[in-house]
């Protein structure tokens, strides 16, 4: 009897397993895994379609071969603006000073960089928030899109003897002539780069133009401060990557947010101090 029961159990077991297999079949793999999208219930439907993912470190976002900077044309514009190699007097602090009728020394500071990198926004913030020094009038010239097409000019009197004339330039490519003319007799420069990946080519083009227009000797001696702006954006490029691509390692660098004023005052104080030392020797 026990033998019969064992045989009957063996016959029923495969049948039972077959029934369980029919109730719980194996999933089919006809749909590739990458085509399956899972969206958390707490995430709004429109967020998934519009959100911007941070750019991974090491992602190539700049293509210098597509910049198309005309070196000869830029040199011609610099020549027309009378930007020439430094004289011996300019190299010696206190020798080549620009004075007005009242005997005050004028030091020229220029914000340089690509269009929409934040130059005018930074200048407006400084004009509104720097209260320790007296300020003149801010002059702004705009095009139909609200961009600066020539320059913003703010005479800032640090004392009765020194006046800083602060300019920003138009970043659009079509304003190269006006932009380069503002570089004439510059005493200190703030290069403002845009931290967005899609603007890296414009950053590089602007820096190339600046190097060509000023020439090797002025680039080597002119006080230059670097502002990497828009650092609050989720896809802001790594600082080391930007400096390497722009060839700006070794310069004073400030990560800034012009809309909030982050690090703008420190950056501004640094370029004013360096320009004073460079021109006056104090």
C-alpha positions as CSV (number, residue, x, y, z in Angstrom):
1,X,0.0,0.0,0.0
2,X,2.8,2.4,0.9
3,X,4.4,1.7,-2.5
4,X,1.2,2.6,-4.3
5,X,0.9,5.9,-2.4
6,X,4.4,6.8,-3.3
7,X,3.8,6.1,-7.0
8,X,0.6,8.1,-6.9
9,X,2.4,11.1,-5.2
10,X,5.0,11.1,-8.0
11,X,2.3,11.3,-10.6
12,X,0.4,14.1,-8.9
13,X,3.5,16.3,-8.2
14,X,4.4,17.1,-11.8
15,X,0.8,17.9,-12.5
16,X,0.6,20.2,-9.5
17,X,3.8,22.0,-10.6
18,X,2.4,22.4,-14.1
19,X,-0.7,24.0,-12.7
20,X,1.3,26.4,-10.6
21,X,3.4,27.3,-13.7
22,X,0.2,28.1,-15.6
23,X,-1.0,30.4,-12.8
24,X,2.4,32.2,-12.6
25,X,3.9,32.2,-16.0
26,X,7.4,33.6,-16.7
27,X,7.5,37.2,-18.0
28,X,8.1,37.8,-21.6
29,X,11.1,39.9,-22.7
30,X,9.7,41.2,-26.0
31,X,10.2,44.8,-24.8
32,X,13.8,46.0,-24.3
33,X,14.6,47.3,-20.9
34,X,15.7,50.7,-22.1
35,X,12.2,51.3,-23.5
36,X,10.6,51.0,-20.1
37,X,10.1,54.4,-18.4
38,X,9.2,54.5,-14.7
39,X,8.0,57.9,-13.4
40,X,7.6,58.4,-9.7
41,X,4.0,59.3,-8.7
42,X,5.2,62.3,-6.8
43,X,6.8,63.9,-9.9
44,X,4.6,66.2,-12.0
45,X,4.3,64.9,-15.6
46,X,5.6,68.1,-17.2
47,X,8.8,68.0,-15.1
48,X,10.2,64.9,-16.7
49,X,10.0,66.5,-20.1
50,X,11.5,69.9,-19.3
51,X,14.1,69.3,-16.6
52,X,17.8,69.8,-17.4
53,X,20.2,67.2,-16.2
54,X,23.6,68.3,-14.9
55,X,26.4,67.9,-17.5
56,X,28.6,65.0,-16.4
57,X,32.2,65.8,-15.5
58,X,34.4,65.2,-18.5
59,X,31.7,65.8,-21.2
60,X,33.1,67.5,-24.2
61,X,31.1,70.7,-24.7
62,X,33.5,72.9,-26.6
63,X,34.6,72.6,-30.2
64,X,37.3,75.2,-30.8
65,X,37.6,74.3,-34.4
66,X,34.2,75.8,-35.0
67,X,34.9,79.2,-33.5
68,X,35.9,80.9,-36.7
69,X,37.7,83.8,-35.1
70,X,39.3,85.9,-37.9
71,X,42.7,86.8,-36.5
72,X,43.6,89.2,-39.2
73,X,40.3,91.1,-39.0
74,X,40.6,91.3,-35.2
75,X,44.2,92.7,-35.5
76,X,42.9,95.3,-38.0
77,X,40.2,96.3,-35.5
78,X,42.8,96.6,-32.7
79,X,45.0,98.7,-34.9
80,X,42.1,101.0,-35.8
81,X,41.4,101.3,-32.1
82,X,45.0,102.3,-31.5
83,X,45.7,99.3,-29.3
84,X,49.5,99.1,-29.6
85,X,52.3,97.3,-27.8
86,X,53.2,98.7,-24.4
87,X,55.7,101.5,-24.2
88,X,58.5,101.5,-21.6
89,X,56.6,104.3,-19.7
90,X,53.5,102.1,-19.4
91,X,55.4,99.3,-17.8
92,X,56.7,101.5,-14.9
93,X,54.0,102.2,-12.3
94,X,53.3,105.9,-11.9
95,X,54.8,107.0,-15.2
96,X,51.9,106.9,-17.8
97,X,48.9,108.2,-15.8
98,X,45.7,109.6,-17.3
99,X,44.6,112.8,-15.5
100,X,41.6,115.1,-16.0
101,X,41.5,118.9,-15.7
102,X,41.2,118.6,-11.9
103,X,44.3,116.5,-11.7
104,X,42.5,113.3,-10.8
105,X,44.0,110.0,-12.0
106,X,41.6,107.9,-14.1
107,X,41.9,104.2,-14.2
108,X,39.9,102.2,-16.7
109,X,38.2,98.9,-15.8
110,X,36.5,96.8,-18.5
111,X,34.0,93.9,-18.1
112,X,34.7,91.6,-21.1
113,X,33.0,88.4,-22.2
114,X,30.4,86.8,-24.5
115,X,26.9,88.0,-24.9
116,X,24.5,87.4,-22.0
117,X,27.3,86.2,-19.7
118,X,26.1,88.6,-17.0
119,X,28.4,91.6,-17.4
120,X,25.8,94.3,-17.3
121,X,23.9,92.5,-14.5
122,X,27.1,92.5,-12.5
123,X,27.8,96.2,-13.1
124,X,24.2,97.1,-12.1
125,X,24.5,95.2,-8.9
126,X,27.8,96.8,-8.0
127,X,26.4,100.3,-8.8
128,X,23.4,99.6,-6.6
129,X,25.1,98.0,-3.7
130,X,28.7,99.4,-3.3
131,X,28.0,102.3,-0.9
132,X,31.5,102.9,0.4
133,X,32.5,104.9,-2.6
134,X,30.9,107.8,-4.4
135,X,29.4,107.0,-7.8
136,X,28.5,109.0,-10.9
137,X,25.9,108.2,-13.4
138,X,25.4,104.8,-15.1
139,X,24.9,105.1,-18.9
140,X,23.4,102.2,-20.7
141,X,22.9,101.8,-24.4
142,X,20.7,98.9,-25.5
143,X,19.4,97.2,-28.6
144,X,15.9,95.9,-29.2
145,X,16.6,92.8,-27.1
146,X,17.9,94.7,-24.1
147,X,21.5,93.8,-24.6
148,X,24.3,96.3,-24.2
149,X,25.3,97.3,-27.7
150,X,28.2,99.6,-26.8
151,X,29.1,100.1,-23.2
152,X,28.0,100.9,-19.7
153,X,30.1,103.6,-18.0
154,X,30.2,104.2,-14.3
155,X,32.8,106.7,-13.0
156,X,33.5,105.6,-9.4
157,X,35.5,108.0,-7.2
158,X,37.6,106.1,-4.7
159,X,39.1,109.3,-3.4
160,X,39.5,112.9,-4.5
161,X,42.5,111.9,-6.5
162,X,41.5,108.5,-8.2
163,X,38.5,107.8,-10.4
164,X,37.7,104.4,-11.8
165,X,35.9,104.5,-15.1
166,X,34.1,101.1,-15.4
167,X,32.8,99.8,-18.8
168,X,31.1,96.8,-20.1
169,X,31.2,95.8,-23.7
170,X,28.7,94.4,-26.2
171,X,29.2,90.6,-26.3
172,X,27.5,89.9,-29.7
173,X,29.8,89.0,-32.5
174,X,28.5,91.8,-34.8
175,X,29.7,94.5,-32.3
176,X,33.4,93.4,-32.5
177,X,34.5,96.9,-33.7
178,X,32.9,98.7,-30.8
179,X,33.9,96.1,-28.3
180,X,37.6,96.2,-29.2
181,X,37.6,100.0,-29.2
182,X,36.6,100.0,-25.6
183,X,39.8,98.1,-24.8
184,X,41.9,101.1,-25.7
185,X,43.9,102.3,-22.6
186,X,42.4,99.6,-20.4
187,X,44.1,99.4,-17.0
188,X,42.2,96.4,-15.5
189,X,40.0,93.7,-16.9
190,X,37.3,91.4,-15.6
191,X,36.6,88.5,-18.0
192,X,33.2,87.1,-17.3
193,X,32.5,83.6,-18.7
194,X,29.1,81.9,-18.9
195,X,29.1,78.5,-17.0
196,X,26.4,76.9,-19.2
197,X,27.8,74.1,-21.5
198,X,26.1,75.5,-24.6
199,X,27.9,78.8,-24.1
200,X,31.4,77.4,-23.8
201,X,32.3,78.0,-27.5
202,X,31.3,81.6,-27.1
203,X,33.5,81.9,-24.0
204,X,36.5,80.5,-25.9
205,X,35.8,82.8,-28.9
206,X,35.6,85.9,-26.6
207,X,38.9,85.0,-24.9
208,X,40.6,84.3,-28.3
209,X,39.5,87.7,-29.5
210,X,40.7,89.4,-26.4
211,X,44.2,87.8,-26.7
212,X,44.5,88.9,-30.3
213,X,43.2,92.4,-29.7
214,X,45.4,93.1,-26.7
215,X,48.5,91.3,-27.9
216,X,50.9,89.1,-26.0
217,X,52.6,91.8,-23.9
218,X,49.4,93.4,-22.6
219,X,47.9,90.1,-21.8
220,X,51.0,89.2,-19.8
221,X,51.0,92.4,-17.7
222,X,47.4,93.6,-17.6
223,X,45.6,92.9,-14.3
224,X,42.9,90.4,-15.2
225,X,40.4,88.8,-12.9
226,X,38.2,85.9,-14.1
227,X,34.5,85.6,-13.2
228,X,32.9,82.2,-13.8
229,X,29.3,83.4,-13.7
230,X,25.9,81.6,-13.3
231,X,27.3,79.0,-10.9
232,X,23.8,78.5,-9.5
233,X,22.7,76.6,-12.6
234,X,22.3,72.8,-12.2
235,X,24.4,72.2,-15.3
236,X,27.2,74.6,-14.6
237,X,30.4,73.3,-15.9
238,X,33.3,72.3,-13.6
239,X,35.6,75.2,-12.8
240,X,38.8,73.3,-13.6
241,X,37.4,72.3,-17.0
242,X,36.5,75.9,-17.9
243,X,39.8,77.3,-16.9
244,X,41.7,74.7,-18.8
245,X,39.6,75.3,-22.0
246,X,40.0,79.0,-21.7
247,X,43.7,78.9,-20.9
248,X,43.2,80.9,-17.7
249,X,44.9,78.8,-15.1
250,X,46.9,81.0,-12.6
251,X,44.6,84.0,-12.8
252,X,42.5,85.2,-9.8
253,X,39.1,83.3,-10.2
254,X,35.8,84.0,-8.6
255,X,32.7,81.8,-9.0
256,X,29.9,84.4,-9.2
257,X,26.1,84.7,-9.4
258,X,25.5,88.1,-10.8
259,X,21.8,88.1,-10.2
260,X,22.4,87.6,-6.5
261,X,25.6,89.5,-6.2
262,X,27.6,86.5,-5.0
263,X,31.4,87.3,-4.9
264,X,30.9,90.4,-7.1
265,X,32.3,92.8,-4.5
266,X,35.3,90.6,-3.7
267,X,36.0,90.3,-7.4
268,X,35.6,94.0,-8.0
269,X,37.8,94.9,-5.1
270,X,40.5,92.6,-6.4
271,X,40.6,94.2,-9.9
272,X,40.6,97.7,-8.4
273,X,43.5,96.9,-6.1
274,X,45.5,95.2,-8.8
275,X,44.9,98.1,-11.3
276,X,46.0,100.6,-8.6
277,X,49.2,98.7,-8.1
278,X,49.8,98.3,-11.8
279,X,49.2,102.0,-12.7
280,X,50.1,104.0,-9.7
281,X,52.3,101.6,-7.7
282,X,50.4,101.9,-4.4
